[in-house]
Each structure stands twice: as structure tokens, then as C-alpha cells.
Amino acid sequence: MGAFAQRLVEKRLDLRLGQALSTLPQIAAENSPFDPIFIDADKPNNPDYFKWALKLSRPGRPDRCR
């Protein structure tokens, strides 16, 4: 990715690495709603991810669950 494009992405992206079910409470504590939401990996935890997605997203958000 070119430097210009990389800078545009960095300004709009907050990358969090770690277990999602540990990271999502941290985001909730920061009162940081987000969208869009894409839920795919770790199928056994998808119901929990979906609950967090509803809690943390803005009204009218795009979402995708697979």
C-alpha cells in the first residue's frame, strides 16, 4: 500500500489485537461505538460477538454475520 493510502487508513483505523471477547469490554468502557461489523471466525462465540455488536454499534449500522 502506498504511503498516501496508508496514512488515510491509519487515520480511520483503530487496530486491536487480542481475543475479541477480552477486547470488546475494553471498547465498551471507552464508550467507542463502531461500524461496520463483520462476524466470521470463532463460530462457537458468534452469539456473544453478536450481542457485543448490538451493544457497541451505532443505530442503523451495517453488519454482516456468517
PDB file of N, CA, C and O in Angstrom:
ATOM      1  N   MET A   1       0.858  -1.177   0.000  1.00  0.00           N
ATOM      2  CA  MET A   1       0.000   0.000   0.000  1.00  0.00           C
ATOM      3  C   MET A   1       0.897   1.231   0.000  1.00  0.00           C
ATOM      4  O   MET A   1       1.885   1.290   0.733  1.00  0.00           O
ATOM      5  N   GLY A   2       0.552   2.194  -0.813  1.00  0.00           N
ATOM      6  CA  GLY A   2       1.339   3.413  -0.894  1.00  0.00           C
ATOM      7  C   GLY A   2       1.249   4.237   0.374  1.00  0.00           C
ATOM      8  O   GLY A   2       0.325   4.076   1.171  1.00  0.00           O
ATOM      9  N   ALA A   3       2.214   5.119   0.552  1.00  0.00           N
ATOM     10  CA  ALA A   3       2.277   5.931   1.768  1.00  0.00           C
ATOM     11  C   ALA A   3       1.027   6.789   1.941  1.00  0.00           C
ATOM     12  O   ALA A   3       0.530   6.935   3.058  1.00  0.00           O
ATOM     13  N   PHE A   4       0.513   7.357   0.855  1.00  0.00           N
ATOM     14  CA  PHE A   4      -0.681   8.202   0.932  1.00  0.00           C
ATOM     15  C   PHE A   4      -1.879   7.381   1.403  1.00  0.00           C
ATOM     16  O   PHE A   4      -2.593   7.780   2.323  1.00  0.00           O
ATOM     17  N   ALA A   5      -2.088   6.250   0.776  1.00  0.00           N
ATOM     18  CA  ALA A   5      -3.211   5.392   1.150  1.00  0.00           C
ATOM     19  C   ALA A   5      -3.042   4.890   2.576  1.00  0.00           C
ATOM     20  O   ALA A   5      -4.018   4.817   3.323  1.00  0.00           O
ATOM     21  N   GLN A   6      -1.834   4.548   2.960  1.00  0.00           N
ATOM     22  CA  GLN A   6      -1.567   4.056   4.302  1.00  0.00           C
ATOM     23  C   GLN A   6      -1.925   5.109   5.348  1.00  0.00           C
ATOM     24  O   GLN A   6      -2.510   4.780   6.380  1.00  0.00           O
ATOM     25  N   ARG A   7      -1.581   6.368   5.091  1.00  0.00           N
ATOM     26  CA  ARG A   7      -1.915   7.444   6.023  1.00  0.00           C
ATOM     27  C   ARG A   7      -3.422   7.625   6.148  1.00  0.00           C
ATOM     28  O   ARG A   7      -3.927   7.872   7.243  1.00  0.00           O
ATOM     29  N   LEU A   8      -4.138   7.505   5.048  1.00  0.00           N
ATOM     30  CA  LEU A   8      -5.592   7.632   5.093  1.00  0.00           C
ATOM     31  C   LEU A   8      -6.205   6.521   5.944  1.00  0.00           C
ATOM     32  O   LEU A   8      -7.131   6.764   6.718  1.00  0.00           O
ATOM     33  N   VAL A   9      -5.695   5.326   5.801  1.00  0.00           N
ATOM     34  CA  VAL A   9      -6.215   4.200   6.576  1.00  0.00           C
ATOM     35  C   VAL A   9      -5.872   4.360   8.048  1.00  0.00           C
ATOM     36  O   VAL A   9      -6.723   4.122   8.905  1.00  0.00           O
ATOM     37  N   GLU A  10      -4.661   4.751   8.358  1.00  0.00           N
ATOM     38  CA  GLU A  10      -4.237   4.883   9.743  1.00  0.00           C
ATOM     39  C   GLU A  10      -5.082   5.903  10.506  1.00  0.00           C
ATOM     40  O   GLU A  10      -5.312   5.738  11.703  1.00  0.00           O
ATOM     41  N   LYS A  11      -5.540   6.941   9.836  1.00  0.00           N
ATOM     42  CA  LYS A  11      -6.357   7.954  10.485  1.00  0.00           C
ATOM     43  C   LYS A  11      -7.758   7.435  10.799  1.00  0.00           C
ATOM     44  O   LYS A  11      -8.431   7.974  11.677  1.00  0.00           O
ATOM     45  N   ARG A  12      -8.201   6.407  10.101  1.00  0.00           N
ATOM     46  CA  ARG A  12      -9.564   5.917  10.251  1.00  0.00           C
ATOM     47  C   ARG A  12      -9.641   4.561  10.946  1.00  0.00           C
ATOM     48  O   ARG A  12     -10.737   4.058  11.194  1.00  0.00           O
ATOM     49  N   LEU A  13      -8.511   3.971  11.257  1.00  0.00           N
ATOM     50  CA  LEU A  13      -8.474   2.608  11.754  1.00  0.00           C
ATOM     51  C   LEU A  13      -7.866   2.550  13.146  1.00  0.00           C
ATOM     52  O   LEU A  13      -6.815   3.135  13.406  1.00  0.00           O
ATOM     53  N   ASP A  14      -8.532   1.849  14.020  1.00  0.00           N
ATOM     54  CA  ASP A  14      -8.007   1.582  15.356  1.00  0.00           C
ATOM     55  C   ASP A  14      -7.860   0.064  15.445  1.00  0.00           C
ATOM     56  O   ASP A  14      -8.832  -0.644  15.708  1.00  0.00           O
ATOM     57  N   LEU A  15      -6.669  -0.421  15.229  1.00  0.00           N
ATOM     58  CA  LEU A  15      -6.413  -1.853  15.191  1.00  0.00           C
ATOM     59  C   LEU A  15      -6.203  -2.385  16.596  1.00  0.00           C
ATOM     60  O   LEU A  15      -5.353  -1.890  17.335  1.00  0.00           O
ATOM     61  N   ARG A  16      -6.974  -3.385  16.958  1.00  0.00           N
ATOM     62  CA  ARG A  16      -6.860  -4.021  18.272  1.00  0.00           C
ATOM     63  C   ARG A  16      -6.541  -5.498  18.051  1.00  0.00           C
ATOM     64  O   ARG A  16      -7.270  -6.194  17.344  1.00  0.00           O
ATOM     65  N   LEU A  17      -5.477  -5.963  18.641  1.00  0.00           N
ATOM     66  CA  LEU A  17      -5.092  -7.360  18.530  1.00  0.00           C
ATOM     67  C   LEU A  17      -5.342  -8.050  19.860  1.00  0.00           C
ATOM     68  O   LEU A  17      -5.032  -7.506  20.920  1.00  0.00           O
ATOM     69  N   GLY A  18      -5.898  -9.239  19.797  1.00  0.00           N
ATOM     70  CA  GLY A  18      -6.149  -9.998  21.011  1.00  0.00           C
ATOM     71  C   GLY A  18      -7.441 -10.771  20.884  1.00  0.00           C
ATOM     72  O   GLY A  18      -8.099 -10.745  19.844  1.00  0.00           O
ATOM     73  N   GLN A  19      -7.796 -11.455  21.947  1.00  0.00           N
ATOM     74  CA  GLN A  19      -9.043 -12.202  21.976  1.00  0.00           C
ATOM     75  C   GLN A  19     -10.211 -11.214  21.972  1.00  0.00           C
ATOM     76  O   GLN A  19     -10.270 -10.310  22.806  1.00  0.00           O
ATOM     77  N   ALA A  20     -11.128 -11.389  21.038  1.00  0.00           N
ATOM     78  CA  ALA A  20     -12.229 -10.434  20.887  1.00  0.00           C
ATOM     79  C   ALA A  20     -13.060 -10.303  22.150  1.00  0.00           C
ATOM     80  O   ALA A  20     -13.441  -9.195  22.527  1.00  0.00           O
ATOM     81  N   LEU A  21     -13.344 -11.413  22.806  1.00  0.00           N
ATOM     82  CA  LEU A  21     -14.194 -11.333  23.996  1.00  0.00           C
ATOM     83  C   LEU A  21     -13.490 -10.650  25.160  1.00  0.00           C
ATOM     84  O   LEU A  21     -14.140 -10.297  26.144  1.00  0.00           O
ATOM     85  N   SER A  22     -12.191 -10.459  25.071  1.00  0.00           N
ATOM     86  CA  SER A  22     -11.463  -9.663  26.060  1.00  0.00           C
ATOM     87  C   SER A  22     -11.371  -8.204  25.631  1.00  0.00           C
ATOM     88  O   SER A  22     -11.372  -7.303  26.470  1.00  0.00           O
ATOM     89  N   THR A  23     -11.293  -7.977  24.337  1.00  0.00           N
ATOM     90  CA  THR A  23     -11.142  -6.633  23.788  1.00  0.00           C
ATOM     91  C   THR A  23     -12.458  -5.852  23.791  1.00  0.00           C
ATOM     92  O   THR A  23     -12.455  -4.644  24.033  1.00  0.00           O
ATOM     93  N   LEU A  24     -13.567  -6.516  23.530  1.00  0.00           N
ATOM     94  CA  LEU A  24     -14.849  -5.822  23.428  1.00  0.00           C
ATOM     95  C   LEU A  24     -15.249  -5.104  24.721  1.00  0.00           C
ATOM     96  O   LEU A  24     -15.757  -3.986  24.641  1.00  0.00           O
ATOM     97  N   PRO A  25     -15.049  -5.687  25.909  1.00  0.00           N
ATOM     98  CA  PRO A  25     -15.355  -4.916  27.127  1.00  0.00           C
ATOM     99  C   PRO A  25     -14.494  -3.651  27.266  1.00  0.00           C
ATOM    100  O   PRO A  25     -14.954  -2.643  27.804  1.00  0.00           O
ATOM    101  N   GLN A  26     -13.259  -3.707  26.786  1.00  0.00           N
ATOM    102  CA  GLN A  26     -12.404  -2.522  26.824  1.00  0.00           C
ATOM    103  C   GLN A  26     -12.979  -1.429  25.936  1.00  0.00           C
ATOM    104  O   GLN A  26     -12.985  -0.259  26.317  1.00  0.00           O
ATOM    105  N   ILE A  27     -13.459  -1.798  24.768  1.00  0.00           N
ATOM    106  CA  ILE A  27     -14.064  -0.825  23.855  1.00  0.00           C
ATOM    107  C   ILE A  27     -15.324  -0.242  24.491  1.00  0.00           C
ATOM    108  O   ILE A  27     -15.571   0.961  24.402  1.00  0.00           O
ATOM    109  N   ALA A  28     -16.120  -1.099  25.131  1.00  0.00           N
ATOM    110  CA  ALA A  28     -17.340  -0.627  25.790  1.00  0.00           C
ATOM    111  C   ALA A  28     -17.001   0.374  26.888  1.00  0.00           C
ATOM    112  O   ALA A  28     -17.694   1.379  27.043  1.00  0.00           O
ATOM    113  N   ALA A  29     -15.946   0.111  27.648  1.00  0.00           N
ATOM    114  CA  ALA A  29     -15.541   1.018  28.726  1.00  0.00           C
ATOM    115  C   ALA A  29     -15.085   2.369  28.186  1.00  0.00           C
ATOM    116  O   ALA A  29     -15.177   3.380  28.882  1.00  0.00           O
ATOM    117  N   GLU A  30     -14.596   2.391  26.954  1.00  0.00           N
ATOM    118  CA  GLU A  30     -14.148   3.637  26.321  1.00  0.00           C
ATOM    119  C   GLU A  30     -15.303   4.393  25.677  1.00  0.00           C
ATOM    120  O   GLU A  30     -15.126   5.507  25.185  1.00  0.00           O
ATOM    121  N   ASN A  31     -16.488   3.785  25.683  1.00  0.00           N
ATOM    122  CA  ASN A  31     -17.651   4.379  25.026  1.00  0.00           C
ATOM    123  C   ASN A  31     -17.324   4.728  23.575  1.00  0.00           C
ATOM    124  O   ASN A  31     -17.537   5.854  23.125  1.00  0.00           O
ATOM    125  N   SER A  32     -16.804   3.736  22.856  1.00  0.00           N
ATOM    126  CA  SER A  32     -16.358   3.923  21.473  1.00  0.00           C
ATOM    127  C   SER A  32     -17.203   3.099  20.515  1.00  0.00           C
ATOM    128  O   SER A  32     -16.796   2.002  20.134  1.00  0.00           O
ATOM    129  N   PRO A  33     -18.381   3.602  20.111  1.00  0.00           N
ATOM    130  CA  PRO A  33     -19.183   2.835  19.158  1.00  0.00           C
ATOM    131  C   PRO A  33     -18.460   2.727  17.818  1.00  0.00           C
ATOM    132  O   PRO A  33     -17.630   3.570  17.477  1.00  0.00           O
ATOM    133  N   PHE A  34     -18.784   1.688  17.073  1.00  0.00           N
ATOM    134  CA  PHE A  34     -18.120   1.483  15.800  1.00  0.00           C
ATOM    135  C   PHE A  34     -19.058   0.828  14.802  1.00  0.00           C
ATOM    136  O   PHE A  34     -20.069   0.240  15.187  1.00  0.00           O
ATOM    137  N   ASP A  35     -18.733   0.926  13.547  1.00  0.00           N
ATOM    138  CA  ASP A  35     -19.384   0.229  12.464  1.00  0.00           C
ATOM    139  C   ASP A  35     -18.474   0.304  11.254  1.00  0.00           C
ATOM    140  O   ASP A  35     -17.627   1.197  11.237  1.00  0.00           O
ATOM    141  N   PRO A  36     -18.560  -0.517  10.273  1.00  0.00           N
ATOM    142  CA  PRO A  36     -19.429  -1.692  10.168  1.00  0.00           C
ATOM    143  C   PRO A  36     -18.905  -2.842  11.015  1.00  0.00           C
ATOM    144  O   PRO A  36     -17.799  -2.786  11.552  1.00  0.00           O
ATOM    145  N   ILE A  37     -19.713  -3.876  11.122  1.00  0.00           N
ATOM    146  CA  ILE A  37     -19.367  -5.040  11.921  1.00  0.00           C
ATOM    147  C   ILE A  37     -19.408  -6.269  11.017  1.00  0.00           C
ATOM    148  O   ILE A  37     -20.359  -6.471  10.262  1.00  0.00           O
ATOM    149  N   PHE A  38     -18.381  -7.066  11.108  1.00  0.00           N
ATOM    150  CA  PHE A  38     -18.306  -8.315  10.353  1.00  0.00           C
ATOM    151  C   PHE A  38     -17.921  -9.403  11.339  1.00  0.00           C
ATOM    152  O   PHE A  38     -16.851  -9.350  11.946  1.00  0.00           O
ATOM    153  N   ILE A  39     -18.795 -10.392  11.498  1.00  0.00           N
ATOM    154  CA  ILE A  39     -18.536 -11.503  12.413  1.00  0.00           C
ATOM    155  C   ILE A  39     -18.360 -12.755  11.576  1.00  0.00           C
ATOM    156  O   ILE A  39     -19.247 -13.112  10.800  1.00  0.00           O
ATOM    157  N   ASP A  40     -17.220 -13.428  11.724  1.00  0.00           N
ATOM    158  CA  ASP A  40     -16.981 -14.609  10.907  1.00  0.00           C
ATOM    159  C   ASP A  40     -16.284 -15.720  11.677  1.00  0.00           C
ATOM    160  O   ASP A  40     -16.824 -16.821  11.783  1.00  0.00           O
ATOM    161  N   ALA A  41     -15.116 -15.461  12.207  1.00  0.00           N
ATOM    162  CA  ALA A  41     -14.306 -16.519  12.808  1.00  0.00           C
ATOM    163  C   ALA A  41     -14.842 -16.937  14.170  1.00  0.00           C
ATOM    164  O   ALA A  41     -15.732 -16.287  14.718  1.00  0.00           O
ATOM    165  N   ASP A  42     -14.312 -18.002  14.707  1.00  0.00           N
ATOM    166  CA  ASP A  42     -14.633 -18.477  16.057  1.00  0.00           C
ATOM    167  C   ASP A  42     -16.136 -18.701  16.210  1.00  0.00           C
ATOM    168  O   ASP A  42     -16.784 -18.093  17.062  1.00  0.00           O
ATOM    169  N   LYS A  43     -16.673 -19.575  15.377  1.00  0.00           N
ATOM    170  CA  LYS A  43     -18.121 -19.801  15.306  1.00  0.00           C
ATOM    171  C   LYS A  43     -18.796 -20.063  16.657  1.00  0.00           C
ATOM    172  O   LYS A  43     -19.900 -19.561  16.869  1.00  0.00           O
ATOM    173  N   PRO A  44     -18.193 -20.821  17.580  1.00  0.00           N
ATOM    174  CA  PRO A  44     -18.885 -21.062  18.857  1.00  0.00           C
ATOM    175  C   PRO A  44     -19.192 -19.779  19.637  1.00  0.00           C
ATOM    176  O   PRO A  44     -20.149 -19.751  20.412  1.00  0.00           O
ATOM    177  N   ASN A  45     -18.405 -18.728  19.449  1.00  0.00           N
ATOM    178  CA  ASN A  45     -18.624 -17.470  20.171  1.00  0.00           C
ATOM    179  C   ASN A  45     -19.438 -16.447  19.388  1.00  0.00           C
ATOM    180  O   ASN A  45     -19.637 -15.332  19.870  1.00  0.00           O
ATOM    181  N   ASN A  46     -19.915 -16.795  18.194  1.00  0.00           N
ATOM    182  CA  ASN A  46     -20.679 -15.837  17.391  1.00  0.00           C
ATOM    183  C   ASN A  46     -21.871 -15.232  18.139  1.00  0.00           C
ATOM    184  O   ASN A  46     -22.108 -14.032  18.001  1.00  0.00           O
ATOM    185  N   PRO A  47     -22.637 -16.005  18.928  1.00  0.00           N
ATOM    186  CA  PRO A  47     -23.740 -15.361  19.661  1.00  0.00           C
ATOM    187  C   PRO A  47     -23.257 -14.261  20.611  1.00  0.00           C
ATOM    188  O   PRO A  47     -23.902 -13.221  20.740  1.00  0.00           O
ATOM    189  N   ASP A  48     -22.122 -14.495  21.273  1.00  0.00           N
ATOM    190  CA  ASP A  48     -21.573 -13.463  22.158  1.00  0.00           C
ATOM    191  C   ASP A  48     -21.089 -12.256  21.363  1.00  0.00           C
ATOM    192  O   ASP A  48     -21.299 -11.117  21.780  1.00  0.00           O
ATOM    193  N   TYR A  49     -20.448 -12.492  20.227  1.00  0.00           N
ATOM    194  CA  TYR A  49     -19.995 -11.386  19.376  1.00  0.00           C
ATOM    195  C   TYR A  49     -21.183 -10.567  18.898  1.00  0.00           C
ATOM    196  O   TYR A  49     -21.119  -9.338  18.858  1.00  0.00           O
ATOM    197  N   PHE A  50     -22.260 -11.240  18.536  1.00  0.00           N
ATOM    198  CA  PHE A  50     -23.436 -10.536  18.048  1.00  0.00           C
ATOM    199  C   PHE A  50     -24.022  -9.639  19.146  1.00  0.00           C
ATOM    200  O   PHE A  50     -24.416  -8.505  18.875  1.00  0.00           O
ATOM    201  N   LYS A  51     -24.078 -10.142  20.378  1.00  0.00           N
ATOM    202  CA  LYS A  51     -24.570  -9.321  21.494  1.00  0.00           C
ATOM    203  C   LYS A  51     -23.704  -8.070  21.677  1.00  0.00           C
ATOM    204  O   LYS A  51     -24.217  -6.968  21.872  1.00  0.00           O
ATOM    205  N   TRP A  52     -22.388  -8.262  21.612  1.00  0.00           N
ATOM    206  CA  TRP A  52     -21.484  -7.113  21.732  1.00  0.00           C
ATOM    207  C   TRP A  52     -21.669  -6.150  20.558  1.00  0.00           C
ATOM    208  O   TRP A  52     -21.629  -4.932  20.735  1.00  0.00           O
ATOM    209  N   ALA A  53     -21.869  -6.698  19.370  1.00  0.00           N
ATOM    210  CA  ALA A  53     -22.060  -5.852  18.191  1.00  0.00           C
ATOM    211  C   ALA A  53     -23.285  -4.971  18.361  1.00  0.00           C
ATOM    212  O   ALA A  53     -23.244  -3.785  18.034  1.00  0.00           O
ATOM    213  N   LEU A  54     -24.369  -5.532  18.867  1.00  0.00           N
ATOM    214  CA  LEU A  54     -25.574  -4.734  19.090  1.00  0.00           C
ATOM    215  C   LEU A  54     -25.335  -3.663  20.153  1.00  0.00           C
ATOM    216  O   LEU A  54     -25.837  -2.545  20.035  1.00  0.00           O
ATOM    217  N   LYS A  55     -24.579  -3.999  21.175  1.00  0.00           N
ATOM    218  CA  LYS A  55     -24.316  -3.059  22.257  1.00  0.00           C
ATOM    219  C   LYS A  55     -23.414  -1.913  21.817  1.00  0.00           C
ATOM    220  O   LYS A  55     -23.626  -0.770  22.222  1.00  0.00           O
ATOM    221  N   LEU A  56     -22.408  -2.205  20.991  1.00  0.00           N
ATOM    222  CA  LEU A  56     -21.374  -1.222  20.667  1.00  0.00           C
ATOM    223  C   LEU A  56     -21.603  -0.452  19.371  1.00  0.00           C
ATOM    224  O   LEU A  56     -20.939   0.557  19.135  1.00  0.00           O
ATOM    225  N   SER A  57     -22.507  -0.895  18.547  1.00  0.00           N
ATOM    226  CA  SER A  57     -22.663  -0.241  17.248  1.00  0.00           C
ATOM    227  C   SER A  57     -23.649   0.919  17.318  1.00  0.00           C
ATOM    228  O   SER A  57     -24.463   1.023  18.236  1.00  0.00           O
ATOM    229  N   ARG A  58     -23.546   1.771  16.329  1.00  0.00           N
ATOM    230  CA  ARG A  58     -24.465   2.906  16.216  1.00  0.00           C
ATOM    231  C   ARG A  58     -25.772   2.435  15.582  1.00  0.00           C
ATOM    232  O   ARG A  58     -25.775   1.452  14.841  1.00  0.00           O
ATOM    233  N   PRO A  59     -26.875   3.115  15.861  1.00  0.00           N
ATOM    234  CA  PRO A  59     -28.135   2.763  15.204  1.00  0.00           C
ATOM    235  C   PRO A  59     -27.997   2.864  13.681  1.00  0.00           C
ATOM    236  O   PRO A  59     -27.364   3.788  13.170  1.00  0.00           O
ATOM    237  N   GLY A  60     -28.584   1.924  12.975  1.00  0.00           N
ATOM    238  CA  GLY A  60     -28.542   1.930  11.521  1.00  0.00           C
ATOM    239  C   GLY A  60     -27.247   1.407  10.939  1.00  0.00           C
ATOM    240  O   GLY A  60     -26.989   1.572   9.747  1.00  0.00           O
ATOM    241  N   ARG A  61     -26.430   0.780  11.766  1.00  0.00           N
ATOM    242  CA  ARG A  61     -25.125   0.304  11.318  1.00  0.00           C
ATOM    243  C   ARG A  61     -25.258  -0.839  10.318  1.00  0.00           C
ATOM    244  O   ARG A  61     -26.211  -1.617  10.377  1.00  0.00           O
ATOM    245  N   PRO A  62     -24.307  -0.935   9.408  1.00  0.00           N
ATOM    246  CA  PRO A  62     -24.252  -2.128   8.557  1.00  0.00           C
ATOM    247  C   PRO A  62     -23.615  -3.257   9.345  1.00  0.00           C
ATOM    248  O   PRO A  62     -22.676  -3.019  10.105  1.00  0.00           O
ATOM    249  N   ASP A  63     -24.095  -4.464   9.186  1.00  0.00           N
ATOM    250  CA  ASP A  63     -23.457  -5.599   9.839  1.00  0.00           C
ATOM    251  C   ASP A  63     -23.539  -6.818   8.939  1.00  0.00           C
ATOM    252  O   ASP A  63     -24.330  -6.873   7.998  1.00  0.00           O
ATOM    253  N   ARG A  64     -22.714  -7.774   9.249  1.00  0.00           N
ATOM    254  CA  ARG A  64     -22.663  -8.999   8.456  1.00  0.00           C
ATOM    255  C   ARG A  64     -22.236 -10.133   9.365  1.00  0.00           C
ATOM    256  O   ARG A  64     -21.168 -10.074   9.975  1.00  0.00           O
ATOM    257  N   CYS A  65     -23.049 -11.149   9.461  1.00  0.00           N
ATOM    258  CA  CYS A  65     -22.691 -12.349  10.230  1.00  0.00           C
ATOM    259  C   CYS A  65     -22.701 -13.531   9.273  1.00  0.00           C
ATOM    260  O   CYS A  65     -23.611 -13.694   8.461  1.00  0.00           O
ATOM    261  N   ARG A  66     -21.673 -14.344   9.391  1.00  0.00           N
ATOM    262  CA  ARG A  66     -21.614 -15.534   8.546  1.00  0.00           C
ATOM    263  C   ARG A  66     -21.554 -16.758   9.406  1.00  0.00           C
ATOM    264  O   ARG A  66     -21.498 -17.874   8.888  1.00  0.00           O
TER     265      ARG A  66
END
